[in-house]
Amino acid sequence: RKEIDMGTYAVIEDAKVTNVIVAESKEIAEDVTGRTCVEYTETDPAGIGWDYDGEMFISPRPFASWTFDRAGD
């Protein structure tokens, strides 16, 4: 039996992750969902409700007072 290499993809709508799926390719993921899909990994994770800024996934703020510091300062 041939092993199929699958990827995990975030489904993006209005810069938000609305779903996550497993598919053989980005093209298949986008064909099935009709939306933009972006592959994610354990080192660059994503989840439903996260933001996507076109380069990276950003998890929701745990507290309203927290802000995202891209530079890590």
N, CA, C and O atoms as a MOPAC input file, in Angstrom:
PM7 MOZYME 1SCF
protein

 N      0.83400 1    -1.18700 1     0.00000 1
 C      0.00000 1     0.00000 1     0.00000 1
 C      0.86900 1     1.23700 1     0.00000 1
 O      1.82500 1     1.32500 1     0.77000 1
 N      0.55100 1     2.18900 1    -0.85000 1
 C      1.32400 1     3.42200 1    -0.96300 1
 C      0.92400 1     4.40400 1     0.14500 1
 O     -0.25900 1     4.65000 1     0.37600 1
 N      1.93500 1     4.95900 1     0.82300 1
 C      1.66400 1     5.94800 1     1.86600 1
 C      1.46500 1     7.31400 1     1.22100 1
 O      2.24100 1     7.71100 1     0.35100 1
 N      0.43400 1     8.02900 1     1.64200 1
 C      0.13700 1     9.35400 1     1.10400 1
 C      0.65100 1    10.40700 1     2.07400 1
 O      0.36000 1    10.36100 1     3.26900 1
 N      1.42100 1    11.35800 1     1.54600 1
 C      1.94900 1    12.45200 1     2.35600 1
 C      0.88400 1    13.53800 1     2.46300 1
 O      0.52600 1    14.16200 1     1.46400 1
 N      0.38200 1    13.76000 1     3.66500 1
 C     -0.68400 1    14.73100 1     3.88900 1
 C     -0.12700 1    15.95500 1     4.60600 1
 O      0.87100 1    15.86800 1     5.32100 1
 N     -0.77300 1    17.08200 1     4.40900 1
 C     -0.40100 1    18.31200 1     5.09800 1
 C     -1.59300 1    18.85200 1     5.86800 1
 O     -2.73600 1    18.48300 1     5.60000 1
 N     -1.32100 1    19.71900 1     6.81900 1
 C     -2.38600 1    20.37400 1     7.57000 1
 C     -2.48600 1    21.81600 1     7.09600 1
 O     -1.47800 1    22.51000 1     6.95900 1
 N     -3.71200 1    22.25600 1     6.84800 1
 C     -3.95000 1    23.56300 1     6.24300 1
 C     -4.97000 1    24.35600 1     7.04900 1
 O     -5.97600 1    23.82200 1     7.51800 1
 N     -4.67900 1    25.64600 1     7.19400 1
 C     -5.62100 1    26.57700 1     7.80200 1
 C     -6.45600 1    27.18000 1     6.68200 1
 O     -5.91800 1    27.62200 1     5.66700 1
 N     -7.76000 1    27.19800 1     6.86900 1
 C     -8.66800 1    27.82600 1     5.91100 1
 C     -8.82600 1    29.28300 1     6.34000 1
 O     -9.22500 1    29.56100 1     7.47000 1
 N     -8.51200 1    30.21400 1     5.43300 1
 C     -8.47200 1    31.63500 1     5.76700 1
 C     -9.65500 1    32.36800 1     5.14300 1
 O     -9.92300 1    32.23800 1     3.94900 1
 N    -10.36000 1    33.14200 1     5.97200 1
 C    -11.42500 1    34.03500 1     5.50900 1
 C    -11.26000 1    35.35700 1     6.23900 1
 O    -11.27300 1    35.39500 1     7.47000 1
 N    -11.10400 1    36.43900 1     5.49000 1
 C    -10.94700 1    37.77600 1     6.07800 1
 C     -9.84600 1    37.80700 1     7.12800 1
 O    -10.03600 1    38.34900 1     8.21700 1
 N     -8.69900 1    37.22500 1     6.80400 1
 C     -7.50100 1    37.20700 1     7.65600 1
 C     -7.68800 1    36.43000 1     8.95700 1
 O     -6.91300 1    36.61000 1     9.89700 1
 N     -8.70300 1    35.57000 1     9.02400 1
 C     -8.95000 1    34.72300 1    10.19800 1
 C     -8.95600 1    33.25900 1     9.78500 1
 O     -9.40200 1    32.91100 1     8.69100 1
 N     -8.45600 1    32.40800 1    10.67100 1
 C     -8.53700 1    30.96100 1    10.45900 1
 C     -9.94300 1    30.52900 1    10.86500 1
 O    -10.33100 1    30.66200 1    12.02600 1
 N    -10.70300 1    30.01000 1     9.89900 1
 C    -12.07400 1    29.58600 1    10.17700 1
 C    -12.21900 1    28.07400 1    10.28200 1
 O    -13.23200 1    27.57000 1    10.76800 1
 N    -11.19600 1    27.35200 1     9.82000 1
 C    -11.23100 1    25.89700 1     9.88700 1
 C     -9.81700 1    25.38400 1     9.65700 1
 O     -8.96900 1    26.11000 1     9.14000 1
 N     -9.56400 1    24.16100 1    10.03100 1
 C     -8.29600 1    23.49800 1     9.73300 1
 C     -8.62600 1    22.14100 1     9.12100 1
 O     -9.54200 1    21.45300 1     9.57000 1
 N     -7.86600 1    21.76200 1     8.08500 1
 C     -8.13800 1    20.50500 1     7.39900 1
 C     -6.83400 1    19.79200 1     7.07800 1
 O     -5.75500 1    20.38300 1     7.12800 1
 N     -6.95200 1    18.51700 1     6.74800 1
 C     -5.82500 1    17.70800 1     6.29000 1
 C     -6.08800 1    17.38200 1     4.82400 1
 O     -7.17400 1    16.92800 1     4.46400 1
 N     -5.07500 1    17.62100 1     3.97700 1
 C     -5.22600 1    17.36000 1     2.54500 1
 C     -3.88100 1    16.96500 1     1.94700 1
 O     -2.83300 1    17.16700 1     2.56000 1
 N     -3.92600 1    16.39900 1     0.74500 1
 C     -2.69900 1    15.99100 1     0.05500 1
 C     -1.89900 1    17.17500 1    -0.47000 1
 O     -0.68400 1    17.07200 1    -0.63500 1
 N     -2.56300 1    18.30000 1    -0.73700 1
 C     -1.86500 1    19.47500 1    -1.26800 1
 C     -2.68200 1    20.73100 1    -0.99600 1
 O     -3.86900 1    20.66200 1    -0.67600 1
 N     -2.02500 1    21.87800 1    -1.12900 1
 C     -2.71100 1    23.16600 1    -0.97600 1
 C     -3.80800 1    23.30200 1    -2.02900 1
 O     -4.90100 1    23.78900 1    -1.73900 1
 N     -3.51200 1    22.87000 1    -3.24700 1
 C     -4.47900 1    22.97400 1    -4.32900 1
 C     -5.75000 1    22.19200 1    -4.01400 1
 O     -6.85600 1    22.67900 1    -4.24800 1
 N     -5.59600 1    20.98800 1    -3.48600 1
 C     -6.76200 1    20.17900 1    -3.12300 1
 C     -7.51600 1    20.84100 1    -1.98300 1
 O     -8.74500 1    20.90200 1    -2.01200 1
 N     -6.80300 1    21.33800 1    -0.98000 1
 C     -7.44800 1    22.00600 1     0.15300 1
 C     -8.28100 1    23.19300 1    -0.32600 1
 O     -9.41400 1    23.38000 1     0.11600 1
 N     -7.71600 1    23.99300 1    -1.23100 1
 C     -8.43400 1    25.16300 1    -1.73000 1
 C     -9.59600 1    24.77200 1    -2.63700 1
 O    -10.62600 1    25.44500 1    -2.64600 1
 N     -9.44200 1    23.69800 1    -3.39500 1
 C    -10.52500 1    23.22500 1    -4.25300 1
 C    -11.70200 1    22.74000 1    -3.41600 1
 O    -12.85500 1    23.02800 1    -3.73600 1
 N    -11.41500 1    22.00800 1    -2.35200 1
 C    -12.46600 1    21.46100 1    -1.48500 1
 C    -13.18200 1    22.56600 1    -0.71300 1
 O    -14.40500 1    22.53600 1    -0.57700 1
 N    -12.42600 1    23.54200 1    -0.20700 1
 C    -13.02000 1    24.58000 1     0.64600 1
 C    -13.51200 1    25.79800 1    -0.12500 1
 O    -14.39900 1    26.51300 1     0.34100 1
 N    -12.94000 1    26.03900 1    -1.30300 1
 C    -13.28200 1    27.24900 1    -2.03800 1
 C    -12.69800 1    28.49800 1    -1.40600 1
 O    -13.13100 1    29.61000 1    -1.71000 1
 N    -11.72500 1    28.32400 1    -0.53500 1
 C    -11.09200 1    29.43300 1     0.19700 1
 C     -9.57900 1    29.34500 1     0.06400 1
 O     -9.03600 1    28.34000 1    -0.39300 1
 N     -8.90800 1    30.42200 1     0.47400 1
 C     -7.45000 1    30.41300 1     0.55900 1
 C     -7.04600 1    29.49400 1     1.70000 1
 O     -7.62500 1    29.56400 1     2.78400 1
 N     -6.06100 1    28.63100 1     1.47100 1
 C     -5.55600 1    27.73100 1     2.50400 1
 C     -4.04900 1    27.92400 1     2.63500 1
 O     -3.34300 1    28.12500 1     1.64700 1
 N     -3.57700 1    27.85800 1     3.87100 1
 C     -2.15500 1    28.03000 1     4.15900 1
 C     -1.70800 1    26.84700 1     5.00400 1
 O     -2.32500 1    26.53300 1     6.02200 1
 N     -0.62800 1    26.18800 1     4.57600 1
 C     -0.11700 1    25.04600 1     5.34100 1
 C      0.49800 1    25.53500 1     6.64300 1
 O      1.15200 1    26.57700 1     6.68100 1
 N      0.28200 1    24.77600 1     7.70500 1
 C      0.92400 1    25.08300 1     8.97900 1
 C      1.58700 1    23.83700 1     9.53200 1
 O      1.28000 1    22.71500 1     9.12800 1
 N      2.51000 1    24.05900 1    10.47400 1
 C      3.29700 1    22.96700 1    11.05000 1
 C      3.32300 1    23.10300 1    12.56700 1
 O      2.78100 1    24.05800 1    13.12400 1
 N      3.95000 1    22.15100 1    13.22100 1
 C      4.10200 1    22.22400 1    14.67800 1
 C      4.94800 1    23.42100 1    15.08900 1
 O      4.73400 1    23.98500 1    16.16200 1
 N      5.90700 1    23.81700 1    14.25400 1
 C      6.75900 1    24.96400 1    14.59600 1
 C      6.11800 1    26.29300 1    14.20800 1
 O      6.54700 1    27.34000 1    14.69200 1
 N      5.11100 1    26.27600 1    13.35300 1
 C      4.34600 1    27.47000 1    12.97800 1
 C      2.87000 1    27.08500 1    13.03600 1
 O      2.21900 1    26.94800 1    12.00000 1
 N      2.33700 1    26.91000 1    14.26100 1
 C      0.99000 1    26.36700 1    14.41700 1
 C     -0.10600 1    27.37300 1    14.06100 1
 O      0.13700 1    28.57400 1    13.94400 1
 N     -1.30900 1    26.84500 1    13.89600 1
 C     -2.49700 1    27.66100 1    13.64600 1
 C     -3.68100 1    26.98200 1    14.31100 1
 O     -3.63400 1    25.79100 1    14.61900 1
 N     -4.72600 1    27.73700 1    14.52900 1
 C     -5.94000 1    27.18200 1    15.10400 1
 C     -7.13200 1    28.03600 1    14.72100 1
 O     -6.97600 1    29.19500 1    14.33600 1
 N     -8.31000 1    27.47300 1    14.82500 1
 C     -9.53000 1    28.20900 1    14.51200 1
 C     -9.60500 1    29.43400 1    15.42000 1
 O     -9.41600 1    29.34100 1    16.63300 1
 N     -9.88600 1    30.58400 1    14.80500 1
 C     -9.96400 1    31.83900 1    15.54300 1
 C     -8.67200 1    32.63500 1    15.54300 1
 O     -8.65500 1    33.78700 1    15.97600 1
 N     -7.58700 1    32.03600 1    15.06400 1
 C     -6.31100 1    32.74700 1    14.99200 1
 C     -6.35300 1    33.72200 1    13.81500 1
 O     -7.14000 1    33.55100 1    12.88400 1
 N     -5.49900 1    34.74300 1    13.86600 1
 C     -5.33800 1    35.68200 1    12.75500 1
 C     -4.23200 1    35.18000 1    11.83500 1
 O     -3.34300 1    34.44000 1    12.25600 1
 N     -4.30200 1    35.59400 1    10.57300 1
 C     -3.23000 1    35.33300 1     9.61200 1
 C     -2.93300 1    36.64500 1     8.91100 1
 O     -3.80700 1    37.21400 1     8.25700 1
 N     -1.69900 1    37.13100 1     9.04200 1
 C     -1.34200 1    38.44600 1     8.49500 1
 C     -0.69000 1    38.37000 1     7.11500 1
 O     -0.11900 1    39.35400 1     6.64500 1
 N     -0.77100 1    37.22700 1     6.47600 1
 C     -0.15700 1    37.04900 1     5.16600 1
 C      1.22000 1    36.42500 1     5.24400 1
 O      1.75300 1    35.96400 1     4.23500 1
 N      1.80600 1    36.40400 1     6.44600 1
 C      3.12500 1    35.80800 1     6.65400 1
 C      3.14200 1    34.80000 1     7.79000 1
 O      3.83700 1    33.78600 1     7.72100 1
 N      2.37900 1    35.08000 1     8.83100 1
 C      2.41000 1    34.20800 1    10.00700 1
 C      1.04400 1    34.16000 1    10.68100 1
 O      0.19600 1    35.03000 1    10.48500 1
 N      0.86200 1    33.10400 1    11.48700 1
 C     -0.35300 1    32.94600 1    12.27300 1
 C     -0.15000 1    33.60600 1    13.63500 1
 O      0.92900 1    33.52200 1    14.22200 1
 N     -1.19400 1    34.25700 1    14.12500 1
 C     -1.12100 1    34.95000 1    15.41100 1
 C     -2.26200 1    34.43300 1    16.27600 1
 O     -3.43300 1    34.55500 1    15.91600 1
 N     -1.90700 1    33.85100 1    17.42900 1
 C     -2.92600 1    33.29300 1    18.31500 1
 C     -3.72800 1    34.41600 1    18.96600 1
 O     -3.23600 1    35.53600 1    19.10100 1
 N     -4.96000 1    34.11700 1    19.36700 1
 C     -5.77100 1    35.13000 1    20.04600 1
 C     -5.09300 1    35.58400 1    21.33700 1
 O     -4.37600 1    34.81600 1    21.97900 1
 N     -5.32700 1    36.83100 1    21.70300 1
 C     -4.75800 1    37.36200 1    22.94700 1
 C     -5.46100 1    36.71600 1    24.13800 1
 O     -6.69100 1    36.68800 1    24.18600 1
 N     -4.70300 1    36.19900 1    25.09300 1
 C     -5.33700 1    35.60200 1    26.26800 1
 C     -6.00100 1    36.65500 1    27.15700 1
 O     -6.95600 1    36.36200 1    27.87600 1
 N     -5.48600 1    37.87800 1    27.09800 1
 C     -6.04900 1    38.98100 1    27.87500 1
 C     -6.15400 1    40.20100 1    26.96500 1
 O     -5.25700 1    40.43900 1    26.15500 1
 N     -7.22000 1    40.97000 1    27.08000 1
 C     -7.43100 1    42.13300 1    26.21800 1
 C     -6.29600 1    43.14400 1    26.32800 1
 O     -6.04200 1    43.89000 1    25.38300 1
 N     -5.61800 1    43.17900 1    27.45700 1
 C     -4.54500 1    44.16200 1    27.65700 1
 C     -3.24100 1    43.76200 1    26.96500 1
 O     -2.34100 1    44.59200 1    26.84000 1
 N     -3.12100 1    42.52000 1    26.51700 1
 C     -1.89200 1    42.06200 1    25.86800 1
 C     -1.84200 1    42.56600 1    24.43000 1
 O     -2.87100 1    42.67800 1    23.76500 1
 N     -0.62500 1    42.86900 1    23.95400 1
 C     -0.41900 1    43.25200 1    22.56100 1
 C      0.63100 1    42.33500 1    21.95100 1
 O      1.45600 1    41.76000 1    22.66100 1
 N      0.59300 1    42.20500 1    20.63300 1
 C      1.53700 1    41.34500 1    19.93300 1
 C      2.77800 1    42.13900 1    19.58100 1
 O      2.68800 1    43.21600 1    18.99100 1
 N      3.93700 1    41.60800 1    19.94200 1
 C      5.21600 1    42.25000 1    19.64100 1
 C      5.96300 1    41.36300 1    18.66000 1
 O      6.62100 1    40.40500 1    19.06600 1
 N      5.86900 1    41.67000 1    17.38700 1
 C      6.47900 1    40.84300 1    16.34400 1
 C      7.98800 1    40.74800 1    16.51500 1
 O      8.57400 1    39.70100 1    16.24100 1
 N      8.63000 1    41.83000 1    16.96500 1
 C     10.08800 1    41.84800 1    17.11200 1
 C     10.55300 1    41.01700 1    18.30100 1
 O     11.72800 1    40.65700 1    18.38200 1
 N      9.65900 1    40.71600 1    19.20900 1
 C     10.03100 1    39.91600 1    20.37600 1
 C     10.78200 1    40.70000 1    21.43000 1
 O     11.43400 1    40.11800 1    22.29600 1
 N     10.69400 1    42.02300 1    21.36300 1
 C     11.37900 1    42.87700 1    22.35000 1
 C     10.64500 1    42.88900 1    23.67300 1
 O     11.07900 1    43.55300 1    24.61400 1

